[in-house]
């Protein structure tokens, strides 16, 4: 997470590292249209997650789901 702390937009792989979720879990959430997960932005075919969206999502997770 250290090298991504000043970054504004994350690829799926970077979002995976930042959130602690598997990249496959993120791809599945995108494919399902999971509204509880941050909505990705698209730049052509590339999927980008904004840091502030990921931070807000992480802050709103129930305590039982947060990584310790």
Jmol script that loads the backbone (N, CA, C; Angstrom):
load data "model"
ATOM      1  N   UNK A   1       0.818  -1.188   0.000  1.00  0.00           N
ATOM      2  CA  UNK A   1       0.000   0.000   0.000  1.00  0.00           C
ATOM      3  C   UNK A   1       0.862   1.253   0.000  1.00  0.00           C
ATOM      4  N   UNK A   2       2.083   1.197   0.442  1.00  0.00           N
ATOM      5  CA  UNK A   2       2.936   2.354   0.565  1.00  0.00           C
ATOM      6  C   UNK A   2       3.131   3.124  -0.720  1.00  0.00           C
ATOM      7  N   UNK A   3       3.391   2.434  -1.810  1.00  0.00           N
ATOM      8  CA  UNK A   3       3.663   3.160  -3.050  1.00  0.00           C
ATOM      9  C   UNK A   3       2.404   3.743  -3.679  1.00  0.00           C
ATOM     10  N   UNK A   4       1.243   3.304  -3.262  1.00  0.00           N
ATOM     11  CA  UNK A   4      -0.017   3.783  -3.828  1.00  0.00           C
ATOM     12  C   UNK A   4      -0.668   4.888  -3.011  1.00  0.00           C
ATOM     13  N   UNK A   5      -0.075   5.284  -1.898  1.00  0.00           N
ATOM     14  CA  UNK A   5      -0.776   6.204  -1.007  1.00  0.00           C
ATOM     15  C   UNK A   5      -1.025   7.581  -1.615  1.00  0.00           C
ATOM     16  N   UNK A   6      -0.174   8.030  -2.546  1.00  0.00           N
ATOM     17  CA  UNK A   6      -0.360   9.329  -3.166  1.00  0.00           C
ATOM     18  C   UNK A   6      -1.015   9.245  -4.539  1.00  0.00           C
ATOM     19  N   UNK A   7      -1.353   8.076  -4.946  1.00  0.00           N
ATOM     20  CA  UNK A   7      -1.944   7.864  -6.257  1.00  0.00           C
ATOM     21  C   UNK A   7      -3.433   8.212  -6.232  1.00  0.00           C
ATOM     22  N   UNK A   8      -3.971   8.725  -7.334  1.00  0.00           N
ATOM     23  CA  UNK A   8      -5.381   9.116  -7.381  1.00  0.00           C
ATOM     24  C   UNK A   8      -6.271   8.046  -8.006  1.00  0.00           C
ATOM     25  N   UNK A   9      -5.791   7.356  -9.030  1.00  0.00           N
ATOM     26  CA  UNK A   9      -6.574   6.334  -9.706  1.00  0.00           C
ATOM     27  C   UNK A   9      -5.834   5.009  -9.706  1.00  0.00           C
ATOM     28  N   UNK A  10      -6.572   3.918  -9.513  1.00  0.00           N
ATOM     29  CA  UNK A  10      -5.978   2.589  -9.410  1.00  0.00           C
ATOM     30  C   UNK A  10      -6.525   1.655 -10.473  1.00  0.00           C
ATOM     31  N   UNK A  11      -5.648   0.831 -11.029  1.00  0.00           N
ATOM     32  CA  UNK A  11      -6.075  -0.271 -11.884  1.00  0.00           C
ATOM     33  C   UNK A  11      -6.704  -1.327 -10.981  1.00  0.00           C
ATOM     34  N   UNK A  12      -7.254  -2.367 -11.571  1.00  0.00           N
ATOM     35  CA  UNK A  12      -7.835  -3.447 -10.759  1.00  0.00           C
ATOM     36  C   UNK A  12      -6.757  -4.076  -9.880  1.00  0.00           C
ATOM     37  N   UNK A  13      -5.582  -4.323 -10.438  1.00  0.00           N
ATOM     38  CA  UNK A  13      -4.497  -4.929  -9.652  1.00  0.00           C
ATOM     39  C   UNK A  13      -4.090  -4.026  -8.485  1.00  0.00           C
ATOM     40  N   UNK A  14      -3.969  -2.729  -8.743  1.00  0.00           N
ATOM     41  CA  UNK A  14      -3.598  -1.788  -7.681  1.00  0.00           C
ATOM     42  C   UNK A  14      -4.712  -1.663  -6.647  1.00  0.00           C
ATOM     43  N   UNK A  15      -5.968  -1.654  -7.094  1.00  0.00           N
ATOM     44  CA  UNK A  15      -7.102  -1.610  -6.163  1.00  0.00           C
ATOM     45  C   UNK A  15      -7.122  -2.864  -5.299  1.00  0.00           C
ATOM     46  N   UNK A  16      -6.735  -3.976  -5.889  1.00  0.00           N
ATOM     47  CA  UNK A  16      -6.655  -5.229  -5.150  1.00  0.00           C
ATOM     48  C   UNK A  16      -5.628  -5.121  -4.021  1.00  0.00           C
ATOM     49  N   UNK A  17      -4.461  -4.607  -4.341  1.00  0.00           N
ATOM     50  CA  UNK A  17      -3.415  -4.424  -3.324  1.00  0.00           C
ATOM     51  C   UNK A  17      -3.857  -3.425  -2.257  1.00  0.00           C
ATOM     52  N   UNK A  18      -4.502  -2.361  -2.676  1.00  0.00           N
ATOM     53  CA  UNK A  18      -4.910  -1.287  -1.765  1.00  0.00           C
ATOM     54  C   UNK A  18      -5.990  -1.745  -0.788  1.00  0.00           C
ATOM     55  N   UNK A  19      -6.951  -2.527  -1.288  1.00  0.00           N
ATOM     56  CA  UNK A  19      -8.084  -2.945  -0.449  1.00  0.00           C
ATOM     57  C   UNK A  19      -7.859  -4.281   0.251  1.00  0.00           C
ATOM     58  N   UNK A  20      -6.914  -5.069  -0.260  1.00  0.00           N
ATOM     59  CA  UNK A  20      -6.706  -6.396   0.302  1.00  0.00           C
ATOM     60  C   UNK A  20      -7.625  -7.450  -0.295  1.00  0.00           C
ATOM     61  N   UNK A  21      -8.388  -7.078  -1.319  1.00  0.00           N
ATOM     62  CA  UNK A  21      -9.259  -8.033  -1.998  1.00  0.00           C
ATOM     63  C   UNK A  21      -8.512  -8.679  -3.150  1.00  0.00           C
ATOM     64  N   UNK A  22      -8.902  -9.882  -3.504  1.00  0.00           N
ATOM     65  CA  UNK A  22      -8.331 -10.533  -4.679  1.00  0.00           C
ATOM     66  C   UNK A  22      -8.828  -9.802  -5.923  1.00  0.00           C
ATOM     67  N   UNK A  23      -7.967  -9.715  -6.934  1.00  0.00           N
ATOM     68  CA  UNK A  23      -8.355  -9.069  -8.193  1.00  0.00           C
ATOM     69  C   UNK A  23      -9.595  -9.747  -8.776  1.00  0.00           C
ATOM     70  N   UNK A  24      -9.691 -11.063  -8.651  1.00  0.00           N
ATOM     71  CA  UNK A  24     -10.844 -11.796  -9.169  1.00  0.00           C
ATOM     72  C   UNK A  24     -12.132 -11.351  -8.472  1.00  0.00           C
ATOM     73  N   UNK A  25     -12.057 -11.068  -7.187  1.00  0.00           N
ATOM     74  CA  UNK A  25     -13.226 -10.588  -6.446  1.00  0.00           C
ATOM     75  C   UNK A  25     -13.682  -9.240  -7.004  1.00  0.00           C
ATOM     76  N   UNK A  26     -12.724  -8.381  -7.325  1.00  0.00           N
ATOM     77  CA  UNK A  26     -13.051  -7.072  -7.888  1.00  0.00           C
ATOM     78  C   UNK A  26     -13.664  -7.234  -9.274  1.00  0.00           C
ATOM     79  N   UNK A  27     -13.059  -8.080 -10.109  1.00  0.00           N
ATOM     80  CA  UNK A  27     -13.625  -8.329 -11.442  1.00  0.00           C
ATOM     81  C   UNK A  27     -15.039  -8.890 -11.341  1.00  0.00           C
ATOM     82  N   UNK A  28     -15.272  -9.784 -10.382  1.00  0.00           N
ATOM     83  CA  UNK A  28     -16.619 -10.342 -10.193  1.00  0.00           C
ATOM     84  C   UNK A  28     -17.616  -9.263  -9.777  1.00  0.00           C
ATOM     85  N   UNK A  29     -17.201  -8.352  -8.893  1.00  0.00           N
ATOM     86  CA  UNK A  29     -18.082  -7.264  -8.458  1.00  0.00           C
ATOM     87  C   UNK A  29     -18.436  -6.367  -9.634  1.00  0.00           C
ATOM     88  N   UNK A  30     -17.464  -6.102 -10.514  1.00  0.00           N
ATOM     89  CA  UNK A  30     -17.715  -5.282 -11.698  1.00  0.00           C
ATOM     90  C   UNK A  30     -18.708  -5.993 -12.620  1.00  0.00           C
ATOM     91  N   UNK A  31     -18.477  -7.283 -12.858  1.00  0.00           N
ATOM     92  CA  UNK A  31     -19.329  -8.055 -13.770  1.00  0.00           C
ATOM     93  C   UNK A  31     -20.767  -8.150 -13.248  1.00  0.00           C
ATOM     94  N   UNK A  32     -20.928  -8.274 -11.934  1.00  0.00           N
ATOM     95  CA  UNK A  32     -22.265  -8.375 -11.341  1.00  0.00           C
ATOM     96  C   UNK A  32     -22.962  -7.028 -11.249  1.00  0.00           C
ATOM     97  N   UNK A  33     -22.190  -5.953 -11.385  1.00  0.00           N
ATOM     98  CA  UNK A  33     -22.770  -4.623 -11.193  1.00  0.00           C
ATOM     99  C   UNK A  33     -23.073  -4.379  -9.724  1.00  0.00           C
ATOM    100  N   UNK A  34     -22.240  -4.941  -8.854  1.00  0.00           N
ATOM    101  CA  UNK A  34     -22.418  -4.844  -7.407  1.00  0.00           C
ATOM    102  C   UNK A  34     -22.405  -3.374  -6.973  1.00  0.00           C
ATOM    103  N   UNK A  35     -23.548  -2.888  -6.528  1.00  0.00           N
ATOM    104  CA  UNK A  35     -23.665  -1.477  -6.150  1.00  0.00           C
ATOM    105  C   UNK A  35     -23.037  -1.177  -4.794  1.00  0.00           C
ATOM    106  N   UNK A  36     -22.699  -2.188  -4.011  1.00  0.00           N
ATOM    107  CA  UNK A  36     -22.069  -1.931  -2.730  1.00  0.00           C
ATOM    108  C   UNK A  36     -20.571  -1.681  -2.890  1.00  0.00           C
ATOM    109  N   UNK A  37     -20.018  -2.032  -4.045  1.00  0.00           N
ATOM    110  CA  UNK A  37     -18.596  -1.821  -4.327  1.00  0.00           C
ATOM    111  C   UNK A  37     -18.448  -0.540  -5.146  1.00  0.00           C
ATOM    112  N   UNK A  38     -17.340   0.196  -4.979  1.00  0.00           N
ATOM    113  CA  UNK A  38     -17.174   1.448  -5.735  1.00  0.00           C
ATOM    114  C   UNK A  38     -17.316   1.247  -7.242  1.00  0.00           C
ATOM    115  N   UNK A  39     -17.982   2.189  -7.880  1.00  0.00           N
ATOM    116  CA  UNK A  39     -18.189   2.129  -9.323  1.00  0.00           C
ATOM    117  C   UNK A  39     -16.889   2.516 -10.024  1.00  0.00           C
ATOM    118  N   UNK A  40     -16.411   1.660 -10.918  1.00  0.00           N
ATOM    119  CA  UNK A  40     -15.184   1.999 -11.637  1.00  0.00           C
ATOM    120  C   UNK A  40     -15.444   3.021 -12.737  1.00  0.00           C
ATOM    121  N   UNK A  41     -14.420   3.751 -13.068  1.00  0.00           N
ATOM    122  CA  UNK A  41     -14.447   4.643 -14.229  1.00  0.00           C
ATOM    123  C   UNK A  41     -13.789   3.884 -15.362  1.00  0.00           C
ATOM    124  N   UNK A  42     -14.049   4.262 -16.566  1.00  0.00           N
ATOM    125  CA  UNK A  42     -13.414   3.595 -17.702  1.00  0.00           C
ATOM    126  C   UNK A  42     -12.695   4.619 -18.559  1.00  0.00           C
ATOM    127  N   UNK A  43     -11.532   4.230 -19.003  1.00  0.00           N
ATOM    128  CA  UNK A  43     -10.740   5.015 -19.943  1.00  0.00           C
ATOM    129  C   UNK A  43     -10.469   4.064 -21.102  1.00  0.00           C
ATOM    130  N   UNK A  44     -11.356   4.093 -22.101  1.00  0.00           N
ATOM    131  CA  UNK A  44     -11.298   3.082 -23.150  1.00  0.00           C
ATOM    132  C   UNK A  44     -11.689   1.748 -22.548  1.00  0.00           C
ATOM    133  N   UNK A  45     -10.820   0.774 -22.662  1.00  0.00           N
ATOM    134  CA  UNK A  45     -11.092  -0.543 -22.072  1.00  0.00           C
ATOM    135  C   UNK A  45     -10.524  -0.677 -20.667  1.00  0.00           C
ATOM    136  N   UNK A  46      -9.728   0.294 -20.254  1.00  0.00           N
ATOM    137  CA  UNK A  46      -9.080   0.237 -18.946  1.00  0.00           C
ATOM    138  C   UNK A  46     -10.050   0.645 -17.840  1.00  0.00           C
ATOM    139  N   UNK A  47     -10.047  -0.112 -16.761  1.00  0.00           N
ATOM    140  CA  UNK A  47     -10.905   0.151 -15.606  1.00  0.00           C
ATOM    141  C   UNK A  47     -10.068   0.886 -14.558  1.00  0.00           C
ATOM    142  N   UNK A  48     -10.600   1.999 -14.052  1.00  0.00           N
ATOM    143  CA  UNK A  48      -9.907   2.809 -13.062  1.00  0.00           C
ATOM    144  C   UNK A  48     -10.826   3.021 -11.856  1.00  0.00           C
ATOM    145  N   UNK A  49     -10.271   2.833 -10.669  1.00  0.00           N
ATOM    146  CA  UNK A  49     -10.987   3.141  -9.434  1.00  0.00           C
ATOM    147  C   UNK A  49     -10.355   4.379  -8.827  1.00  0.00           C
ATOM    148  N   UNK A  50     -11.178   5.351  -8.439  1.00  0.00           N
ATOM    149  CA  UNK A  50     -10.651   6.542  -7.787  1.00  0.00           C
ATOM    150  C   UNK A  50     -10.355   6.230  -6.329  1.00  0.00           C
ATOM    151  N   UNK A  51      -9.230   6.754  -5.842  1.00  0.00           N
ATOM    152  CA  UNK A  51      -8.802   6.504  -4.472  1.00  0.00           C
ATOM    153  C   UNK A  51      -9.869   6.932  -3.476  1.00  0.00           C
ATOM    154  N   UNK A  52     -10.481   8.105  -3.704  1.00  0.00           N
ATOM    155  CA  UNK A  52     -11.485   8.576  -2.746  1.00  0.00           C
ATOM    156  C   UNK A  52     -12.697   7.650  -2.695  1.00  0.00           C
ATOM    157  N   UNK A  53     -13.052   7.008  -3.813  1.00  0.00           N
ATOM    158  CA  UNK A  53     -14.154   6.047  -3.809  1.00  0.00           C
ATOM    159  C   UNK A  53     -13.788   4.801  -3.008  1.00  0.00           C
ATOM    160  N   UNK A  54     -12.550   4.322  -3.191  1.00  0.00           N
ATOM    161  CA  UNK A  54     -12.099   3.145  -2.437  1.00  0.00           C
ATOM    162  C   UNK A  54     -12.008   3.461  -0.948  1.00  0.00           C
ATOM    163  N   UNK A  55     -11.478   4.647  -0.606  1.00  0.00           N
ATOM    164  CA  UNK A  55     -11.370   5.043   0.795  1.00  0.00           C
ATOM    165  C   UNK A  55     -12.742   5.120   1.458  1.00  0.00           C
ATOM    166  N   UNK A  56     -13.708   5.713   0.763  1.00  0.00           N
ATOM    167  CA  UNK A  56     -15.071   5.825   1.315  1.00  0.00           C
ATOM    168  C   UNK A  56     -15.672   4.444   1.520  1.00  0.00           C
ATOM    169  N   UNK A  57     -15.463   3.550   0.553  1.00  0.00           N
ATOM    170  CA  UNK A  57     -15.987   2.190   0.668  1.00  0.00           C
ATOM    171  C   UNK A  57     -15.360   1.472   1.863  1.00  0.00           C
ATOM    172  N   UNK A  58     -14.033   1.602   2.012  1.00  0.00           N
ATOM    173  CA  UNK A  58     -13.339   0.952   3.128  1.00  0.00           C
ATOM    174  C   UNK A  58     -13.806   1.503   4.472  1.00  0.00           C
ATOM    175  N   UNK A  59     -14.024   2.804   4.553  1.00  0.00           N
ATOM    176  CA  UNK A  59     -14.482   3.422   5.808  1.00  0.00           C
ATOM    177  C   UNK A  59     -15.883   2.972   6.199  1.00  0.00           C
ATOM    178  N   UNK A  60     -16.696   2.629   5.218  1.00  0.00           N
ATOM    179  CA  UNK A  60     -18.085   2.257   5.498  1.00  0.00           C
ATOM    180  C   UNK A  60     -18.302   0.743   5.651  1.00  0.00           C
ATOM    181  N   UNK A  61     -17.230  -0.013   5.617  1.00  0.00           N
ATOM    182  CA  UNK A  61     -17.374  -1.457   5.837  1.00  0.00           C
ATOM    183  C   UNK A  61     -17.756  -1.720   7.282  1.00  0.00           C
ATOM    184  N   UNK A  62     -18.600  -2.694   7.521  1.00  0.00           N
ATOM    185  CA  UNK A  62     -18.889  -3.077   8.918  1.00  0.00           C
ATOM    186  C   UNK A  62     -17.590  -3.544   9.589  1.00  0.00           C
ATOM    187  N   UNK A  63     -17.472  -3.314  10.861  1.00  0.00           N
ATOM    188  CA  UNK A  63     -16.259  -3.689  11.618  1.00  0.00           C
ATOM    189  C   UNK A  63     -15.890  -5.156  11.412  1.00  0.00           C
ATOM    190  N   UNK A  64     -16.889  -6.023  11.289  1.00  0.00           N
ATOM    191  CA  UNK A  64     -16.619  -7.459  11.141  1.00  0.00           C
ATOM    192  C   UNK A  64     -15.945  -7.787   9.819  1.00  0.00           C
ATOM    193  N   UNK A  65     -16.028  -6.898   8.815  1.00  0.00           N
ATOM    194  CA  UNK A  65     -15.442  -7.154   7.508  1.00  0.00           C
ATOM    195  C   UNK A  65     -14.104  -6.459   7.302  1.00  0.00           C
ATOM    196  N   UNK A  66     -13.719  -5.570   8.220  1.00  0.00           N
ATOM    197  CA  UNK A  66     -12.464  -4.839   8.068  1.00  0.00           C
ATOM    198  C   UNK A  66     -11.292  -5.743   8.411  1.00  0.00           C
ATOM    199  N   UNK A  67     -10.197  -5.577   7.642  1.00  0.00           N
ATOM    200  CA  UNK A  67      -8.978  -6.342   7.907  1.00  0.00           C
ATOM    201  C   UNK A  67      -8.320  -5.804   9.182  1.00  0.00           C
ATOM    202  N   UNK A  68      -7.751  -6.695   9.929  1.00  0.00           N
ATOM    203  CA  UNK A  68      -7.104  -6.292  11.183  1.00  0.00           C
ATOM    204  C   UNK A  68      -5.636  -6.198  11.009  1.00  0.00           C
TER     205      UNK A  68
END
end "model"
wireframe off; spacefill off
backbone 0.3
color backbone group
